[in-house]
Amino acid sequence: MDISDNLVDLLMQIIHRIGVRAERKIEKEILNDLRRVSNKYGILFNMAQTAIEHPEGI
């Protein structure tokens, strides 16, 4: 019984670590993609300006 409980705990820890690593990797890839976008501040400014001018949407 103790062995199976320990194995289940170990499996849960491994699954948690895999999930955390996957999240970190995805966040890094998204940030790298965002850094590569040219004129991103202009695009974000236009989006914010449009959202303010049309709060109900277009």
PDB file of N, CA, C, O and CB in Angstrom:
ATOM      1  N   MET A   1       0.824  -1.188   0.000  1.00  0.00           N
ATOM      2  CA  MET A   1       0.000   0.000   0.000  1.00  0.00           C
ATOM      3  C   MET A   1       0.874   1.259   0.000  1.00  0.00           C
ATOM      4  O   MET A   1       0.606   2.201  -0.747  1.00  0.00           O
ATOM      5  CB  MET A   1      -0.940  -0.006   1.209  1.00  0.00           C
ATOM      6  N   ASP A   2       1.915   1.276   0.835  1.00  0.00           N
ATOM      7  CA  ASP A   2       2.808   2.438   0.885  1.00  0.00           C
ATOM      8  C   ASP A   2       3.539   2.633  -0.438  1.00  0.00           C
ATOM      9  O   ASP A   2       3.740   3.760  -0.891  1.00  0.00           O
ATOM     10  CB  ASP A   2       3.820   2.282   2.022  1.00  0.00           C
ATOM     11  N   ILE A   3       3.932   1.521  -1.048  1.00  0.00           N
ATOM     12  CA  ILE A   3       4.660   1.615  -2.319  1.00  0.00           C
ATOM     13  C   ILE A   3       3.761   2.226  -3.393  1.00  0.00           C
ATOM     14  O   ILE A   3       4.201   3.092  -4.149  1.00  0.00           O
ATOM     15  CB  ILE A   3       5.166   0.217  -2.768  1.00  0.00           C
ATOM     16  N   SER A   4       2.515   1.785  -3.464  1.00  0.00           N
ATOM     17  CA  SER A   4       1.615   2.332  -4.481  1.00  0.00           C
ATOM     18  C   SER A   4       1.312   3.804  -4.202  1.00  0.00           C
ATOM     19  O   SER A   4       1.212   4.599  -5.137  1.00  0.00           O
ATOM     20  CB  SER A   4       0.307   1.522  -4.535  1.00  0.00           C
ATOM     21  N   ASP A   5       1.166   4.174  -2.934  1.00  0.00           N
ATOM     22  CA  ASP A   5       0.942   5.584  -2.598  1.00  0.00           C
ATOM     23  C   ASP A   5       2.137   6.441  -3.004  1.00  0.00           C
ATOM     24  O   ASP A   5       1.970   7.535  -3.542  1.00  0.00           O
ATOM     25  CB  ASP A   5       0.669   5.741  -1.094  1.00  0.00           C
ATOM     26  N   ASN A   6       3.325   5.945  -2.747  1.00  0.00           N
ATOM     27  CA  ASN A   6       4.535   6.673  -3.132  1.00  0.00           C
ATOM     28  C   ASN A   6       4.661   6.792  -4.640  1.00  0.00           C
ATOM     29  O   ASN A   6       5.073   7.833  -5.153  1.00  0.00           O
ATOM     30  CB  ASN A   6       5.767   5.988  -2.567  1.00  0.00           C
ATOM     31  N   LEU A   7       4.307   5.724  -5.354  1.00  0.00           N
ATOM     32  CA  LEU A   7       4.366   5.774  -6.818  1.00  0.00           C
ATOM     33  C   LEU A   7       3.364   6.784  -7.378  1.00  0.00           C
ATOM     34  O   LEU A   7       3.673   7.518  -8.317  1.00  0.00           O
ATOM     35  CB  LEU A   7       4.095   4.383  -7.411  1.00  0.00           C
ATOM     36  N   VAL A   8       2.176   6.816  -6.804  1.00  0.00           N
ATOM     37  CA  VAL A   8       1.165   7.779  -7.255  1.00  0.00           C
ATOM     38  C   VAL A   8       1.638   9.197  -6.973  1.00  0.00           C
ATOM     39  O   VAL A   8       1.496  10.076  -7.823  1.00  0.00           O
ATOM     40  CB  VAL A   8      -0.195   7.517  -6.563  1.00  0.00           C
ATOM     41  N   ASP A   9       2.197   9.430  -5.792  1.00  0.00           N
ATOM     42  CA  ASP A   9       2.725  10.763  -5.470  1.00  0.00           C
ATOM     43  C   ASP A   9       3.837  11.166  -6.434  1.00  0.00           C
ATOM     44  O   ASP A   9       3.881  12.306  -6.897  1.00  0.00           O
ATOM     45  CB  ASP A   9       3.249  10.797  -4.027  1.00  0.00           C
ATOM     46  N   LEU A  10       4.717  10.243  -6.728  1.00  0.00           N
ATOM     47  CA  LEU A  10       5.807  10.519  -7.667  1.00  0.00           C
ATOM     48  C   LEU A  10       5.271  10.831  -9.055  1.00  0.00           C
ATOM     49  O   LEU A  10       5.752  11.749  -9.719  1.00  0.00           O
ATOM     50  CB  LEU A  10       6.768   9.333  -7.734  1.00  0.00           C
ATOM     51  N   LEU A  11       4.277  10.070  -9.491  1.00  0.00           N
ATOM     52  CA  LEU A  11       3.677  10.318 -10.801  1.00  0.00           C
ATOM     53  C   LEU A  11       3.014  11.689 -10.849  1.00  0.00           C
ATOM     54  O   LEU A  11       3.125  12.395 -11.852  1.00  0.00           O
ATOM     55  CB  LEU A  11       2.656   9.228 -11.136  1.00  0.00           C
ATOM     56  N   MET A  12       2.337  12.067  -9.793  1.00  0.00           N
ATOM     57  CA  MET A  12       1.702  13.387  -9.747  1.00  0.00           C
ATOM     58  C   MET A  12       2.739  14.504  -9.794  1.00  0.00           C
ATOM     59  O   MET A  12       2.517  15.522 -10.449  1.00  0.00           O
ATOM     60  CB  MET A  12       0.847  13.523  -8.485  1.00  0.00           C
ATOM     61  N   GLN A  13       3.866  14.329  -9.108  1.00  0.00           N
ATOM     62  CA  GLN A  13       4.934  15.333  -9.141  1.00  0.00           C
ATOM     63  C   GLN A  13       5.512  15.452 -10.547  1.00  0.00           C
ATOM     64  O   GLN A  13       5.765  16.559 -11.024  1.00  0.00           O
ATOM     65  CB  GLN A  13       6.050  14.975  -8.135  1.00  0.00           C
ATOM     66  N   ILE A  14       5.719  14.330 -11.204  1.00  0.00           N
ATOM     67  CA  ILE A  14       6.275  14.336 -12.565  1.00  0.00           C
ATOM     68  C   ILE A  14       5.314  15.039 -13.516  1.00  0.00           C
ATOM     69  O   ILE A  14       5.744  15.853 -14.333  1.00  0.00           O
ATOM     70  CB  ILE A  14       6.556  12.889 -13.056  1.00  0.00           C
ATOM     71  N   ILE A  15       4.033  14.740 -13.425  1.00  0.00           N
ATOM     72  CA  ILE A  15       3.042  15.375 -14.293  1.00  0.00           C
ATOM     73  C   ILE A  15       2.994  16.877 -14.043  1.00  0.00           C
ATOM     74  O   ILE A  15       2.880  17.663 -14.983  1.00  0.00           O
ATOM     75  CB  ILE A  15       1.653  14.755 -14.074  1.00  0.00           C
ATOM     76  N   HIS A  16       3.080  17.274 -12.784  1.00  0.00           N
ATOM     77  CA  HIS A  16       3.077  18.706 -12.455  1.00  0.00           C
ATOM     78  C   HIS A  16       4.297  19.400 -13.065  1.00  0.00           C
ATOM     79  O   HIS A  16       4.172  20.479 -13.642  1.00  0.00           O
ATOM     80  CB  HIS A  16       3.058  18.911 -10.919  1.00  0.00           C
ATOM     81  N   ARG A  17       5.466  18.790 -12.939  1.00  0.00           N
ATOM     82  CA  ARG A  17       6.692  19.378 -13.501  1.00  0.00           C
ATOM     83  C   ARG A  17       6.593  19.509 -15.015  1.00  0.00           C
ATOM     84  O   ARG A  17       7.013  20.516 -15.585  1.00  0.00           O
ATOM     85  CB  ARG A  17       7.917  18.527 -13.129  1.00  0.00           C
ATOM     86  N   ILE A  18       6.041  18.496 -15.662  1.00  0.00           N
ATOM     87  CA  ILE A  18       5.885  18.549 -17.120  1.00  0.00           C
ATOM     88  C   ILE A  18       4.977  19.714 -17.494  1.00  0.00           C
ATOM     89  O   ILE A  18       5.267  20.448 -18.439  1.00  0.00           O
ATOM     90  CB  ILE A  18       5.310  17.213 -17.667  1.00  0.00           C
ATOM     91  N   GLY A  19       3.875  19.888 -16.757  1.00  0.00           N
ATOM     92  CA  GLY A  19       2.958  20.992 -17.036  1.00  0.00           C
ATOM     93  C   GLY A  19       3.610  22.344 -16.848  1.00  0.00           C
ATOM     94  O   GLY A  19       3.417  23.249 -17.660  1.00  0.00           O
ATOM     95  N   VAL A  20       4.382  22.489 -15.780  1.00  0.00           N
ATOM     96  CA  VAL A  20       5.059  23.765 -15.506  1.00  0.00           C
ATOM     97  C   VAL A  20       6.078  24.071 -16.594  1.00  0.00           C
ATOM     98  O   VAL A  20       6.165  25.205 -17.063  1.00  0.00           O
ATOM     99  CB  VAL A  20       5.751  23.733 -14.126  1.00  0.00           C
ATOM    100  N   ARG A  21       6.846  23.069 -16.995  1.00  0.00           N
ATOM    101  CA  ARG A  21       7.835  23.281 -18.062  1.00  0.00           C
ATOM    102  C   ARG A  21       7.167  23.658 -19.371  1.00  0.00           C
ATOM    103  O   ARG A  21       7.650  24.532 -20.091  1.00  0.00           O
ATOM    104  CB  ARG A  21       8.686  22.029 -18.261  1.00  0.00           C
ATOM    105  N   ALA A  22       6.053  23.000 -19.683  1.00  0.00           N
ATOM    106  CA  ALA A  22       5.337  23.307 -20.922  1.00  0.00           C
ATOM    107  C   ALA A  22       4.825  24.740 -20.905  1.00  0.00           C
ATOM    108  O   ALA A  22       4.922  25.442 -21.912  1.00  0.00           O
ATOM    109  CB  ALA A  22       4.169  22.329 -21.127  1.00  0.00           C
ATOM    110  N   GLU A  23       4.278  25.186 -19.771  1.00  0.00           N
ATOM    111  CA  GLU A  23       3.788  26.560 -19.671  1.00  0.00           C
ATOM    112  C   GLU A  23       4.917  27.559 -19.855  1.00  0.00           C
ATOM    113  O   GLU A  23       4.754  28.555 -20.560  1.00  0.00           O
ATOM    114  CB  GLU A  23       3.105  26.786 -18.325  1.00  0.00           C
ATOM    115  N   ARG A  24       6.057  27.304 -19.230  1.00  0.00           N
ATOM    116  CA  ARG A  24       7.201  28.218 -19.368  1.00  0.00           C
ATOM    117  C   ARG A  24       7.678  28.277 -20.809  1.00  0.00           C
ATOM    118  O   ARG A  24       8.003  29.352 -21.313  1.00  0.00           O
ATOM    119  CB  ARG A  24       8.355  27.782 -18.453  1.00  0.00           C
ATOM    120  N   LYS A  25       7.723  27.137 -21.470  1.00  0.00           N
ATOM    121  CA  LYS A  25       8.193  27.096 -22.852  1.00  0.00           C
ATOM    122  C   LYS A  25       7.239  27.875 -23.755  1.00  0.00           C
ATOM    123  O   LYS A  25       7.679  28.623 -24.628  1.00  0.00           O
ATOM    124  CB  LYS A  25       8.327  25.637 -23.339  1.00  0.00           C
ATOM    125  N   ILE A  26       5.952  27.701 -23.550  1.00  0.00           N
ATOM    126  CA  ILE A  26       4.970  28.414 -24.369  1.00  0.00           C
ATOM    127  C   ILE A  26       5.063  29.915 -24.119  1.00  0.00           C
ATOM    128  O   ILE A  26       5.010  30.704 -25.063  1.00  0.00           O
ATOM    129  CB  ILE A  26       3.542  27.909 -24.071  1.00  0.00           C
ATOM    130  N   GLU A  27       5.200  30.316 -22.855  1.00  0.00           N
ATOM    131  CA  GLU A  27       5.332  31.742 -22.550  1.00  0.00           C
ATOM    132  C   GLU A  27       6.555  32.340 -23.224  1.00  0.00           C
ATOM    133  O   GLU A  27       6.487  33.445 -23.762  1.00  0.00           O
ATOM    134  CB  GLU A  27       5.413  31.959 -21.042  1.00  0.00           C
ATOM    135  N   LYS A  28       7.678  31.619 -23.201  1.00  0.00           N
ATOM    136  CA  LYS A  28       8.891  32.116 -23.854  1.00  0.00           C
ATOM    137  C   LYS A  28       8.686  32.260 -25.354  1.00  0.00           C
ATOM    138  O   LYS A  28       9.114  33.251 -25.946  1.00  0.00           O
ATOM    139  CB  LYS A  28      10.071  31.183 -23.575  1.00  0.00           C
ATOM    140  N   GLU A  29       8.034  31.277 -25.976  1.00  0.00           N
ATOM    141  CA  GLU A  29       7.807  31.342 -27.418  1.00  0.00           C
ATOM    142  C   GLU A  29       6.896  32.508 -27.773  1.00  0.00           C
ATOM    143  O   GLU A  29       7.129  33.196 -28.767  1.00  0.00           O
ATOM    144  CB  GLU A  29       7.204  30.029 -27.925  1.00  0.00           C
ATOM    145  N   ILE A  30       5.863  32.736 -26.973  1.00  0.00           N
ATOM    146  CA  ILE A  30       4.956  33.856 -27.241  1.00  0.00           C
ATOM    147  C   ILE A  30       5.690  35.179 -27.093  1.00  0.00           C
ATOM    148  O   ILE A  30       5.524  36.075 -27.920  1.00  0.00           O
ATOM    149  CB  ILE A  30       3.740  33.814 -26.294  1.00  0.00           C
ATOM    150  N   LEU A  31       6.502  35.311 -26.047  1.00  0.00           N
ATOM    151  CA  LEU A  31       7.256  36.552 -25.856  1.00  0.00           C
ATOM    152  C   LEU A  31       8.250  36.770 -26.984  1.00  0.00           C
ATOM    153  O   LEU A  31       8.422  37.899 -27.442  1.00  0.00           O
ATOM    154  CB  LEU A  31       7.986  36.533 -24.515  1.00  0.00           C
ATOM    155  N   ASN A  32       8.905  35.715 -27.437  1.00  0.00           N
ATOM    156  CA  ASN A  32       9.840  35.855 -28.558  1.00  0.00           C
ATOM    157  C   ASN A  32       9.116  36.268 -29.828  1.00  0.00           C
ATOM    158  O   ASN A  32       9.619  37.097 -30.587  1.00  0.00           O
ATOM    159  CB  ASN A  32      10.596  34.547 -28.791  1.00  0.00           C
ATOM    160  N   ASP A  33       7.945  35.702 -30.066  1.00  0.00           N
ATOM    161  CA  ASP A  33       7.165  36.092 -31.237  1.00  0.00           C
ATOM    162  C   ASP A  33       6.735  37.545 -31.139  1.00  0.00           C
ATOM    163  O   ASP A  33       6.732  38.260 -32.142  1.00  0.00           O
ATOM    164  CB  ASP A  33       5.940  35.190 -31.392  1.00  0.00           C
ATOM    165  N   LEU A  34       6.373  37.988 -29.949  1.00  0.00           N
ATOM    166  CA  LEU A  34       5.945  39.373 -29.764  1.00  0.00           C
ATOM    167  C   LEU A  34       7.108  40.327 -30.011  1.00  0.00           C
ATOM    168  O   LEU A  34       6.917  41.415 -30.556  1.00  0.00           O
ATOM    169  CB  LEU A  34       5.376  39.581 -28.348  1.00  0.00           C
ATOM    170  N   ARG A  35       8.296  39.927 -29.616  1.00  0.00           N
ATOM    171  CA  ARG A  35       9.467  40.782 -29.834  1.00  0.00           C
ATOM    172  C   ARG A  35       9.778  40.945 -31.309  1.00  0.00           C
ATOM    173  O   ARG A  35      10.331  41.968 -31.713  1.00  0.00           O
ATOM    174  CB  ARG A  35      10.676  40.212 -29.117  1.00  0.00           C
ATOM    175  N   ARG A  36       9.435  39.958 -32.118  1.00  0.00           N
ATOM    176  CA  ARG A  36       9.761  39.984 -33.548  1.00  0.00           C
ATOM    177  C   ARG A  36       8.798  40.833 -34.371  1.00  0.00           C
ATOM    178  O   ARG A  36       9.105  41.173 -35.513  1.00  0.00           O
ATOM    179  CB  ARG A  36       9.771  38.581 -34.092  1.00  0.00           C
ATOM    180  N   VAL A  37       7.638  41.182 -33.812  1.00  0.00           N
ATOM    181  CA  VAL A  37       6.639  41.937 -34.561  1.00  0.00           C
ATOM    182  C   VAL A  37       7.152  43.348 -34.785  1.00  0.00           C
ATOM    183  O   VAL A  37       7.499  44.052 -33.837  1.00  0.00           O
ATOM    184  CB  VAL A  37       5.275  41.957 -33.818  1.00  0.00           C
ATOM    185  N   SER A  38       7.197  43.755 -36.046  1.00  0.00           N
ATOM    186  CA  SER A  38       7.647  45.114 -36.337  1.00  0.00           C
ATOM    187  C   SER A  38       6.484  46.080 -36.130  1.00  0.00           C
ATOM    188  O   SER A  38       5.332  45.752 -36.414  1.00  0.00           O
ATOM    189  CB  SER A  38       8.204  45.221 -37.788  1.00  0.00           C
ATOM    190  N   ASN A  39       6.796  47.261 -35.638  1.00  0.00           N
ATOM    191  CA  ASN A  39       5.826  48.326 -35.369  1.00  0.00           C
ATOM    192  C   ASN A  39       4.753  47.866 -34.386  1.00  0.00           C
ATOM    193  O   ASN A  39       3.595  48.265 -34.505  1.00  0.00           O
ATOM    194  CB  ASN A  39       5.172  48.792 -36.673  1.00  0.00           C
ATOM    195  N   LYS A  40       5.130  47.028 -33.413  1.00  0.00           N
ATOM    196  CA  LYS A  40       4.134  46.508 -32.475  1.00  0.00           C
ATOM    197  C   LYS A  40       3.511  47.612 -31.631  1.00  0.00           C
ATOM    198  O   LYS A  40       2.333  47.532 -31.282  1.00  0.00           O
ATOM    199  CB  LYS A  40       4.763  45.466 -31.569  1.00  0.00           C
ATOM    200  N   TYR A  41       4.290  48.647 -31.295  1.00  0.00           N
ATOM    201  CA  TYR A  41       3.728  49.722 -30.489  1.00  0.00           C
ATOM    202  C   TYR A  41       2.708  50.524 -31.295  1.00  0.00           C
ATOM    203  O   TYR A  41       1.698  50.968 -30.748  1.00  0.00           O
ATOM    204  CB  TYR A  41       4.841  50.643 -29.972  1.00  0.00           C
ATOM    205  N   GLY A  42       2.959  50.707 -32.561  1.00  0.00           N
ATOM    206  CA  GLY A  42       1.990  51.381 -33.421  1.00  0.00           C
ATOM    207  C   GLY A  42       0.707  50.591 -33.545  1.00  0.00           C
ATOM    208  O   GLY A  42      -0.388  51.152 -33.509  1.00  0.00           O
ATOM    209  N   ILE A  43       0.846  49.287 -33.691  1.00  0.00           N
ATOM    210  CA  ILE A  43      -0.325  48.417 -33.796  1.00  0.00           C
ATOM    211  C   ILE A  43      -1.122  48.451 -32.493  1.00  0.00           C
ATOM    212  O   ILE A  43      -2.347  48.573 -32.514  1.00  0.00           O
ATOM    213  CB  ILE A  43       0.101  46.967 -34.134  1.00  0.00           C
ATOM    214  N   LEU A  44      -0.428  48.343 -31.363  1.00  0.00           N
ATOM    215  CA  LEU A  44      -1.111  48.384 -30.071  1.00  0.00           C
ATOM    216  C   LEU A  44      -1.784  49.729 -29.844  1.00  0.00           C
ATOM    217  O   LEU A  44      -2.885  49.790 -29.296  1.00  0.00           O
ATOM    218  CB  LEU A  44      -0.127  48.097 -28.941  1.00  0.00           C
ATOM    219  N   PHE A  45      -1.125  50.814 -30.266  1.00  0.00           N
ATOM    220  CA  PHE A  45      -1.725  52.141 -30.125  1.00  0.00           C
ATOM    221  C   PHE A  45      -2.996  52.240 -30.955  1.00  0.00           C
ATOM    222  O   PHE A  45      -4.012  52.748 -30.481  1.00  0.00           O
ATOM    223  CB  PHE A  45      -0.729  53.236 -30.545  1.00  0.00           C
ATOM    224  N   ASN A  46      -2.944  51.757 -32.192  1.00  0.00           N
ATOM    225  CA  ASN A  46      -4.130  51.790 -33.053  1.00  0.00           C
ATOM    226  C   ASN A  46      -5.270  50.957 -32.468  1.00  0.00           C
ATOM    227  O   ASN A  46      -6.434  51.353 -32.536  1.00  0.00           O
ATOM    228  CB  ASN A  46      -3.781  51.284 -34.456  1.00  0.00           C
ATOM    229  N   MET A  47      -4.931  49.813 -31.900  1.00  0.00           N
ATOM    230  CA  MET A  47      -5.964  48.978 -31.287  1.00  0.00           C
ATOM    231  C   MET A  47      -6.599  49.685 -30.094  1.00  0.00           C
ATOM    232  O   MET A  47      -7.820  49.663 -29.937  1.00  0.00           O
ATOM    233  CB  MET A  47      -5.374  47.631 -30.849  1.00  0.00           C
ATOM    234  N   ALA A  48      -5.782  50.308 -29.260  1.00  0.00           N
ATOM    235  CA  ALA A  48      -6.300  51.018 -28.100  1.00  0.00           C
ATOM    236  C   ALA A  48      -7.148  52.218 -28.525  1.00  0.00           C
ATOM    237  O   ALA A  48      -8.206  52.468 -27.948  1.00  0.00           O
ATOM    238  CB  ALA A  48      -5.148  51.474 -27.200  1.00  0.00           C
ATOM    239  N   GLN A  49      -6.689  52.946 -29.517  1.00  0.00           N
ATOM    240  CA  GLN A  49      -7.426  54.112 -30.004  1.00  0.00           C
ATOM    241  C   GLN A  49      -8.777  53.692 -30.579  1.00  0.00           C
ATOM    242  O   GLN A  49      -9.791  54.341 -30.323  1.00  0.00           O
ATOM    243  CB  GLN A  49      -6.605  54.865 -31.068  1.00  0.00           C
ATOM    244  N   THR A  50      -8.792  52.626 -31.343  1.00  0.00           N
ATOM    245  CA  THR A  50     -10.041  52.129 -31.916  1.00  0.00           C
ATOM    246  C   THR A  50     -10.980  51.643 -30.820  1.00  0.00           C
ATOM    247  O   THR A  50     -12.188  51.863 -30.903  1.00  0.00           O
ATOM    248  CB  THR A  50      -9.762  50.997 -32.915  1.00  0.00           C
ATOM    249  N   ALA A  51     -10.447  50.990 -29.803  1.00  0.00           N
ATOM    250  CA  ALA A  51     -11.287  50.517 -28.700  1.00  0.00           C
ATOM    251  C   ALA A  51     -11.922  51.689 -27.952  1.00  0.00           C
ATOM    252  O   ALA A  51     -13.064  51.596 -27.502  1.00  0.00           O
ATOM    253  CB  ALA A  51     -10.461  49.656 -27.728  1.00  0.00           C
ATOM    254  N   ILE A  52     -11.186  52.786 -27.819  1.00  0.00           N
ATOM    255  CA  ILE A  52     -11.716  53.964 -27.130  1.00  0.00           C
ATOM    256  C   ILE A  52     -12.779  54.646 -27.994  1.00  0.00           C
ATOM    257  O   ILE A  52     -13.816  55.074 -27.486  1.00  0.00           O
ATOM    258  CB  ILE A  52     -10.574  54.959 -26.791  1.00  0.00           C
ATOM    259  N   GLU A  53     -12.519  54.746 -29.295  1.00  0.00           N
ATOM    260  CA  GLU A  53     -13.458  55.428 -30.196  1.00  0.00           C
ATOM    261  C   GLU A  53     -14.730  54.623 -30.408  1.00  0.00           C
ATOM    262  O   GLU A  53     -15.795  55.202 -30.627  1.00  0.00           O
ATOM    263  CB  GLU A  53     -12.797  55.698 -31.538  1.00  0.00           C
ATOM    264  N   HIS A  54     -14.640  53.311 -30.348  1.00  0.00           N
ATOM    265  CA  HIS A  54     -15.791  52.438 -30.597  1.00  0.00           C
ATOM    266  C   HIS A  54     -15.927  51.430 -29.453  1.00  0.00           C
ATOM    267  O   HIS A  54     -15.620  50.253 -29.642  1.00  0.00           O
ATOM    268  CB  HIS A  54     -15.643  51.699 -31.964  1.00  0.00           C
ATOM    269  N   PRO A  55     -16.382  51.865 -28.266  1.00  0.00           N
ATOM    270  CA  PRO A  55     -16.427  50.963 -27.124  1.00  0.00           C
ATOM    271  C   PRO A  55     -17.403  49.784 -27.311  1.00  0.00           C
ATOM    272  O   PRO A  55     -17.250  48.742 -26.673  1.00  0.00           O
ATOM    273  CB  PRO A  55     -16.807  51.742 -25.892  1.00  0.00           C
ATOM    274  N   GLU A  56     -18.388  49.955 -28.174  1.00  0.00           N
ATOM    275  CA  GLU A  56     -19.339  48.867 -28.419  1.00  0.00           C
ATOM    276  C   GLU A  56     -18.824  47.883 -29.463  1.00  0.00           C
ATOM    277  O   GLU A  56     -19.427  46.831 -29.676  1.00  0.00           O
ATOM    278  CB  GLU A  56     -20.678  49.433 -28.866  1.00  0.00           C
ATOM    279  N   GLY A  57     -17.739  48.212 -30.098  1.00  0.00           N
ATOM    280  CA  GLY A  57     -17.162  47.353 -31.138  1.00  0.00           C
ATOM    281  C   GLY A  57     -17.458  47.896 -32.516  1.00  0.00           C
ATOM    282  O   GLY A  57     -18.208  48.858 -32.680  1.00  0.00           O
ATOM    283  N   ILE A  58     -16.861  47.266 -33.495  1.00  0.00           N
ATOM    284  CA  ILE A  58     -17.058  47.707 -34.886  1.00  0.00           C
ATOM    285  C   ILE A  58     -17.942  46.704 -35.589  1.00  0.00           C
ATOM    286  O   ILE A  58     -18.244  46.869 -36.771  1.00  0.00           O
ATOM    287  CB  ILE A  58     -15.699  47.865 -35.638  1.00  0.00           C
TER     288      ILE A  58
END
